[in-house]
């Protein structure tokens, strides 16, 4: 590059409105230092052309061959002390010897120490008229705000792959290097927006001799020979733990670095993530063209949730390795969890397992088994054909309370593990026993389902086998418990107190007595009838509608 690509920079040179300090920031290899050198020539050029250096005058040629010493390039990584900046300040006081301006290019300026920044600040505040500063850095966030506020900032973005490929083909043509278009495109993707990296890789490929094809670039960049990644991923997709550990053992015996293996696996799963989620994934994946189809096919063996969960697992394992964990053991544990998701119980892994089940259901890979003898709230269980007459279910017993059975269980009560606790009313109930820990169960219930506690006042309970029957004077209690969620809370509270999981029921008024007899049923007064009777006594006229 021999000209300034920024319109503002070339316009400043043309108009003569130059700043005393410029800041070039951006990722590596995007041309910050090269642009700084071009700007240094442009401000000193004797005959600039549209704000760009002519490259023909004595000043331009002198800056190029190093005979003019008024352009000074300083590497802040190795000259980051306060004494180095003090020397710079003293030299800045001298006028240039052969050029218009003395230009200081400070590369990697973020490496300066705090004292060096403070020493540079004074010069940036009040620089001599003949001095220009050009600061270049890849980590602009490390610069003090006092420095940033005194510079004109220019951000350099990553170079587009097609631009890098076009430039590589031009350089190869000028240098007599046989470079194919496929090879140039692969170099551009590997360079990740850095022209310097692309040119370095081109030089490495040129050392092979002959035509630089995609295969040559893949070999030079270390992309070839990655079949083990596909083999490991295939074993993980097939949930073959034995094969996964066997492949890892072969890699370990061949001196494969575990940290590098994790990085390669993470990159491979990223490629599959892109293949699953991005239509133009081929433009975003850095690999030979032959591997793109293989990645796309292999990605179909995973759900996107499982791929993301695997990437989280690989990242966490890489962190543990940096913390000093045994490399081989940590990678073995990670691959086992990837191959057998049931071994991993974190939220991401559980989400991935659910997504996998949904995918298999959608594709018809399997059908969920239907549980037999399941009682639902809206349907009665079908009786076996061999039975002459089906027994009345718990749902029917509650829905038809005209002839209540003794100790009828609740229709919707479920235990804490969501298993049904509804059962058919026993024909011959065993003797009842008072439940002695009912008060403790109510105290526990207050911490689980506080709104239900007021409805449980003055209640008690008896135990009949594995059935817990609640005695209560509250006529609304049974309706509350039929919602299921309240019944679950009672079952859980009793389980927390006793360690026994009872099935729940309501103790009816004609409950069988412990001695085998029956208790006489005491008729309950109708509160509405009593109220009407009192109203008639007081002479209140009742109008029926």
C-alpha positions in Angstrom: 0.0 0.0 0.0 1.5 3.3 -1.0 -1.4 5.6 -0.5 -3.8 6.7 2.3 -7.1 4.9 2.1 -8.8 7.3 4.6 -10.5 10.3 3.0 -10.1 12.3 6.2 -6.4 11.7 6.4 -5.7 12.5 2.8 -8.0 15.5 3.1 -6.0 16.8 6.1 -2.8 16.4 4.2 -4.2 18.3 1.2 -5.6 21.1 3.2 -2.7 21.3 5.6 -5.0 21.0 8.7 -2.8 18.4 10.4 -3.3 17.3 14.0 -0.4 17.0 16.3 -1.3 13.4 17.4 -3.0 10.5 15.7 -4.1 7.2 17.2 -4.5 4.1 15.0 -6.2 1.1 16.7 -7.5 -2.2 15.4 -6.7 -5.9 15.4 -3.3 -7.3 14.3 -2.3 -7.2 10.7 -4.8 -4.6 9.5 -2.2 -2.0 8.4 -1.8 0.4 11.4 2.0 0.7 11.2 2.1 0.7 7.5 -0.5 3.5 7.3 1.5 5.4 9.9 4.6 5.2 7.7 2.6 6.4 4.7 1.2 9.3 6.7 4.7 10.2 7.9 5.8 10.4 4.2 2.7 12.3 3.1 3.1 15.1 5.7 6.8 15.5 4.6 6.3 15.0 0.9 7.5 17.8 -1.3 4.9 17.2 -4.0 1.9 15.3 -2.5 -0.7 14.0 -5.0 -4.3 14.3 -3.6 -2.9 14.0 -0.1 -0.8 11.0 -0.8 3.0 10.9 -1.0 4.5 11.0 -4.5 7.2 8.5 -3.7 9.5 10.3 -6.2 10.8 13.3 -4.3 14.0 13.3 -2.3 12.2 13.3 1.0 10.0 10.2 0.1 13.0 8.3 -1.2 15.0 9.3 1.8 12.4 8.1 4.3 12.1 4.8 2.3 15.8 4.1 2.3 16.4 5.4 5.9 18.7 8.2 5.0 16.3 10.8 6.6 16.2 10.4 10.3 13.3 12.7 11.0 10.8 9.8 11.0 11.5 7.8 14.2 9.7 4.5 14.9 9.7 3.3 18.5 8.6 -0.1 19.8 6.8 0.6 23.1 7.0 -3.1 24.1 10.8 -2.8 24.6 11.0 0.9 25.3 8.3 1.4 27.8 10.1 3.1 30.6 9.8 6.7 31.8 13.4 7.4 30.8 12.8 6.4 27.2 9.9 8.9 27.0 12.0 11.6 28.7 14.7 11.1 26.0 11.9 11.4 23.3 10.8 14.7 24.9 14.3 16.1 24.8 14.8 15.1 21.1 11.4 16.6 20.2 12.7 20.0 21.0 15.1 19.9 18.1 13.9 20.9 14.7 14.0 18.4 11.8 17.1 18.2 9.8 15.8 17.3 6.3 12.0 17.1 6.5 9.2 19.4 7.4 8.2 17.5 10.5 9.8 15.2 13.0 7.3 12.3 13.2 7.3 9.8 16.1 5.6 6.5 15.4 5.0 4.7 18.7 3.9 1.1 18.0 2.1 -1.0 20.7 1.7 2.2 22.8 -0.5 0.4 25.3 2.7 -1.3 26.6 4.0 2.0 28.1 4.2 2.2 31.9 2.1 4.6 34.0 5.1 6.8 34.5 5.9 6.8 30.7 2.3 7.8 29.9 2.5 10.7 32.4 5.8 11.8 30.8 4.3 11.6 27.3 1.1 13.5 28.4 2.9 16.9 28.7 4.4 16.7 25.3 1.0 15.7 23.8 -0.7 18.7 25.5 1.8 21.3 24.2 3.8 19.7 21.4 6.3 21.8 19.3 4.9 22.8 15.9 7.4 20.7 14.0 6.5 17.4 15.8 3.8 14.9 15.0 2.9 11.8 16.9 1.3 8.6 15.5 0.3 6.1 18.1 -0.6 2.5 17.1 -2.1 -0.1 19.4 -4.2 -3.3 19.3 -5.6 -2.8 22.9 -6.9 0.8 23.0 -8.8 0.1 26.2 -5.5 0.1 28.1 -4.7 3.7 27.2 -5.5 6.4 29.7 -8.4 8.7 28.9 -6.0 11.7 29.1 -4.1 10.3 26.1 -7.2 9.4 24.2 -8.6 12.8 24.5 -5.6 14.4 22.9 -5.4 12.3 19.7 -7.5 11.9 16.6 -8.6 8.3 16.6 -8.9 6.0 13.6 -10.2 2.4 14.0 -8.9 -0.2 11.6 -11.3 -3.0 10.9 -10.6 -6.6 9.8 -10.0 -6.9 6.1 -12.7 -8.8 4.1 -11.6 -12.3 2.9 -12.3 -11.4 -0.7 -10.1 -8.3 -0.5 -7.3 -10.4 1.1 -7.6 -13.1 -1.6 -7.5 -10.4 -4.4 -4.4 -8.9 -2.9 -2.7 -12.3 -2.5 -3.3 -13.1 -6.2 -1.8 -9.7 -7.1 1.3 -10.3 -5.0 1.7 -13.8 -6.3 1.5 -12.6 -9.9 4.1 -9.9 -9.2 6.4 -12.3 -7.5 5.9 -15.1 -10.0 4.2 -17.5 -7.5 1.7 -20.0 -8.8 -1.3 -19.4 -6.6 -4.8 -20.9 -7.3 -8.0 -19.0 -6.5 -9.0 -21.8 -4.1 -5.7 -21.6 -2.3 -6.0 -17.8 -2.1 -9.5 -18.0 -0.6 -8.4 -20.6 2.0 -5.4 -18.4 3.0 -7.8 -15.4 3.4 -10.1 -17.4 5.7 -7.2 -18.6 7.8 -5.8 -15.1 8.1 -9.0 -13.9 9.9 -8.9 -10.4 8.5 -5.1 -9.9 9.0 -3.2 -9.1 5.8 0.1 -9.6 7.4 -0.8 -13.1 8.5 -2.0 -13.9 5.0 1.3 -12.7 3.4 3.3 -14.7 5.9 1.3 -17.9 5.1 1.7 -17.2 1.4 5.5 -17.1 1.9 5.4 -20.4 3.9 3.4 -22.0 1.1 5.8 -20.6 -1.6 8.6 -22.5 0.1 7.0 -25.8 -0.8 7.6 -25.1 -4.5 5.2 -25.7 -7.3 1.6 -24.6 -7.5 0.0 -23.4 -4.3 -3.3 -25.3 -4.1 -5.9 -25.7 -1.4 -4.2 -28.9 -0.3 -0.8 -27.2 0.0 -2.3 -24.4 2.1 -4.1 -26.9 4.3 -0.8 -28.7 4.9 1.2 -25.6 5.5 -1.4 -24.2 8.0 -1.7 -27.4 9.9 -5.3 -28.1 8.8 -4.4 -31.4 7.2 -4.5 -34.7 9.2 -7.5 -33.8 11.3 -9.3 -37.1 10.8 -9.1 -37.8 14.5 -11.6 -34.9 15.2 -14.2 -36.5 12.9 -13.6 -39.9 14.5 -13.9 -38.6 18.0 -17.0 -36.7 17.1 -18.6 -39.7 15.4 -18.0 -41.8 18.5 -19.5 -39.1 20.7 -22.6 -38.9 18.4 -23.0 -42.7 18.5 -22.7 -42.6 22.4 -19.9 -45.1 22.2 -18.0 -44.4 25.4 -15.6 -47.3 24.9 -14.6 -46.2 21.4 -14.3 -42.6 22.5 -11.8 -43.4 25.3 -9.9 -45.8 23.0 -9.4 -43.0 20.4 -8.3 -40.6 23.1 -5.8 -43.2 24.4 -4.3 -43.5 20.9 -3.9 -39.8 20.7 -2.3 -39.6 24.1 0.2 -42.3 23.3 1.1 -40.4 20.1 2.1 -37.4 22.2 -1.0 -35.3 21.5 -1.2 -32.2 23.7 -4.5 -32.3 25.6 -4.9 -28.5 25.6 -4.5 -28.4 21.8 -6.9 -31.3 21.5 -9.6 -29.4 23.5 -9.0 -26.3 21.3 -9.4 -28.3 18.1 -12.5 -30.1 19.4 -14.0 -26.8 20.4 -13.3 -25.4 16.9 -14.8 -28.4 15.4 -18.0 -28.2 17.4 -18.2 -24.5 16.5 -18.1 -25.4 12.9 -21.0 -27.8 13.4 -22.9 -25.1 15.3 -22.5 -22.8 12.3 -23.5 -25.6 9.9 -26.7 -26.1 12.0 -27.7 -22.4 12.4 -26.2 -20.3 9.6 -27.3 -20.7 5.9 -24.0 -19.4 4.5 -21.8 -21.4 7.0 -19.3 -22.1 4.3 -18.1 -18.5 4.3 -17.6 -18.6 8.1 -15.8 -22.0 8.5 -12.0 -22.1 8.0 -11.3 -25.5 6.5 -10.6 -27.2 3.1 -13.6 -27.3 0.8 -13.7 -31.1 1.0 -14.4 -31.0 4.8 -17.4 -28.7 4.6 -19.8 -31.4 3.5 -18.5 -33.8 6.1 -19.0 -31.2 8.8 -22.6 -30.5 7.6 -23.4 -34.2 7.6 -21.9 -34.8 11.0 -23.7 -31.8 12.5 -27.1 -33.5 11.7 -26.2 -36.1 14.3 -26.5 -33.5 17.1 -29.1 -31.1 18.2 -28.1 -27.5 18.5 -28.7 -27.7 22.2 -26.3 -30.7 22.5 -23.6 -28.9 20.5 -23.8 -25.8 22.7 -23.7 -28.0 25.8 -20.6 -29.8 24.4 -18.9 -26.5 23.8 -19.6 -25.4 27.4 -18.1 -28.7 28.6 -15.0 -28.3 26.5 -14.5 -24.7 27.7 -14.9 -25.7 31.3 -12.4 -28.5 30.9 -9.9 -26.2 29.3 -10.2 -23.9 32.3 -9.5 -26.8 34.6 -6.4 -27.8 32.7 -5.0 -24.2 33.1 -5.7 -24.5 36.8 -3.5 -27.5 37.0 -5.8 -30.5 36.6 -4.5 -33.7 35.2 -4.9 -33.3 31.4 -5.6 -36.8 30.4 -8.1 -37.5 33.2 -9.9 -34.2 32.7 -10.3 -34.8 29.0 -11.5 -38.4 29.6 -14.1 -37.1 32.0 -15.3 -34.5 29.5 -15.5 -36.9 26.6 -17.4 -39.5 28.8 -20.0 -36.9 29.7 -20.3 -35.9 26.0 -20.8 -39.5 24.9 -23.2 -40.3 27.7 -25.3 -37.2 28.5 -27.0 -39.0 31.5 -23.7 -38.6 33.3 -23.9 -34.8 33.1 -26.7 -33.2 35.3 -26.2 -29.5 34.8 -28.9 -27.4 33.3 -27.3 -27.2 29.8 -26.9 -31.0 29.6 -30.5 -31.6 30.7 -31.8 -29.1 28.2 -29.8 -30.9 25.5 -31.2 -34.2 26.5 -34.8 -32.8 26.3 -34.0 -31.4 22.9 -32.7 -34.8 21.8 -35.8 -36.5 23.0 -38.0 -34.0 21.1 -36.0 -34.6 17.9 -36.4 -38.3 18.2 -40.1 -38.0 18.8 -40.5 -35.7 15.8 -38.6 -38.0 13.5 -40.4 -41.1 14.8 -37.2 -42.7 16.1 -39.1 -44.1 19.0 -42.6 -43.8 20.6 -43.1 -43.0 24.2 -44.3 -46.1 26.1 -47.9 -46.0 27.4 -48.3 -46.8 31.1 -50.9 -49.3 31.9 -53.6 -48.8 34.6 -53.1 -45.0 34.6 -55.9 -43.1 36.3 -56.6 -39.6 35.0 -58.8 -36.9 36.4 -61.1 -36.8 33.4 -61.1 -40.5 32.3 -61.9 -43.7 34.2 -59.4 -46.6 34.0 -60.5 -49.3 31.7 -61.3 -52.6 33.5 -59.8 -55.9 32.3 -62.1 -57.9 30.0 -61.8 -60.9 32.3 -63.3 -59.0 35.3 -67.1 -59.4 35.5 -67.7 -56.0 37.1 -65.2 -53.2 37.5 -64.8 -51.7 41.0 -65.7 -48.1 41.5 -62.6 -45.9 41.1 -61.6 -43.1 43.4 -62.7 -40.6 40.8 -66.2 -42.1 40.7 -66.4 -42.3 44.5 -65.8 -38.5 44.8 -68.0 -37.6 41.9 -70.9 -39.7 43.2 -71.0 -39.0 47.0 -74.6 -40.3 47.5 -73.2 -43.5 48.9 -69.7 -42.7 50.1 -67.3 -45.5 50.9 -65.4 -45.4 54.1 -62.0 -43.8 53.7 -62.4 -42.6 50.1 -59.0 -41.5 48.6 -58.6 -38.2 46.9 -58.9 -38.3 43.1 -55.9 -36.0 42.2 -53.4 -36.4 45.0 -49.9 -37.0 43.7 -46.8 -37.8 45.6 -43.7 -35.6 45.4 -42.3 -37.6 42.5 -45.4 -37.1 40.5 -46.6 -40.7 40.8 -50.3 -41.3 41.1 -51.5 -41.9 44.7 -55.1 -42.4 43.7 -56.3 -45.9 44.3 -59.5 -47.7 44.5 -61.4 -47.7 47.9 -60.6 -50.8 49.8 -63.6 -53.2 50.3 -62.6 -54.3 53.8 -60.5 -51.5 55.4 -58.1 -52.5 58.2 -58.3 -51.0 61.7 -57.4 -47.3 61.9 -54.6 -45.9 64.0 -54.3 -42.3 65.1 -51.6 -40.4 63.2 -49.5 -39.0 66.1 -47.3 -36.7 64.1 -50.1 -34.7 62.5 -49.2 -31.5 64.4 -45.6 -31.7 63.2 -46.9 -32.4 59.6 -49.0 -29.2 59.8 -46.0 -27.2 61.0 -44.1 -28.4 58.0 -47.0 -27.7 55.7 -47.0 -24.1 56.9 -43.6 -23.7 55.2 -44.7 -25.4 52.0 -48.4 -24.3 51.4 -49.3 -21.6 53.8 -52.7 -20.7 52.2 -53.9 -24.3 52.9 -53.1 -24.2 56.7 -56.2 -22.1 57.8 -58.4 -24.8 56.2 -56.7 -27.5 58.2 -57.5 -26.1 61.6 -58.9 -28.5 64.2 -58.2 -31.4 61.9 -56.6 -34.8 62.7 -55.6 -37.9 60.8 -55.7 -41.6 61.0 -53.6 -44.2 59.3 -55.1 -47.2 57.6 -52.3 -49.3 56.0 -50.6 -47.0 53.5 -53.6 -44.7 53.4 -53.6 -41.4 55.4 -57.2 -40.2 56.1 -57.8 -36.6 57.2 -60.6 -35.8 59.7 -61.9 -32.2 59.4 -65.0 -30.2 60.1 -64.3 -28.0 57.1 -66.7 -29.0 54.3 -64.5 -27.2 51.7 -61.3 -29.1 52.6 -62.2 -31.9 50.2 -62.7 -29.4 47.3 -59.4 -27.8 48.1 -57.5 -31.1 48.1 -59.0 -32.2 44.8 -56.9 -29.6 42.9 -53.9 -31.9 43.3 -51.3 -29.3 44.1 -52.5 -28.9 47.7 -52.7 -32.7 48.1 -49.1 -32.9 46.9 -48.0 -30.5 49.6 -49.7 -32.5 52.3 -48.0 -35.7 51.1 -44.7 -34.0 51.0 -45.1 -32.5 54.5 -46.0 -35.9 55.9 -43.1 -37.5 54.1 -40.6 -34.9 55.5 -41.8 -35.7 59.1 -42.1 -39.4 58.9 -40.1 -40.6 56.0 -43.1 -42.5 54.8 -45.0 -41.7 51.6 -48.7 -42.2 52.3 -51.6 -42.1 49.9 -54.1 -39.4 50.8 -57.8 -39.7 51.6 -60.8 -38.0 53.4 -62.2 -39.6 56.5 -66.0 -39.8 55.8 -68.7 -39.4 58.4 -69.8 -43.1 58.2 -66.2 -44.2 58.7 -65.7 -47.8 59.8 -64.7 -48.0 63.4 -61.5 -49.6 64.5 -63.3 -52.5 66.2 -65.0 -53.5 63.1 -68.4 -51.9 63.8 -69.7 -48.7 62.4 -70.1 -45.3 64.0 -73.7 -43.8 63.7 -73.8 -41.1 61.2 -74.6 -37.8 62.8 -76.8 -35.6 60.5 -75.2 -32.2 59.9 -77.3 -29.1 60.2 -77.9 -27.1 57.1 -76.6 -23.6 57.9 -79.1 -22.1 55.3 -82.1 -23.8 56.8 -81.1 -22.6 60.3 -80.8 -19.0 59.0 -84.2 -19.2 57.4 -85.7 -20.5 60.6 -84.3 -17.6 62.6 -85.5 -15.1 60.0 -89.1 -16.4 60.2 -88.9 -16.2 64.0 -87.9 -12.6 63.8 -90.8 -11.9 61.4 -88.5 -11.2 58.4 -90.4 -11.9 55.1 -88.4 -14.2 52.7 -89.0 -13.6 49.0 -88.0 -16.6 46.9 -86.8 -16.0 43.3 
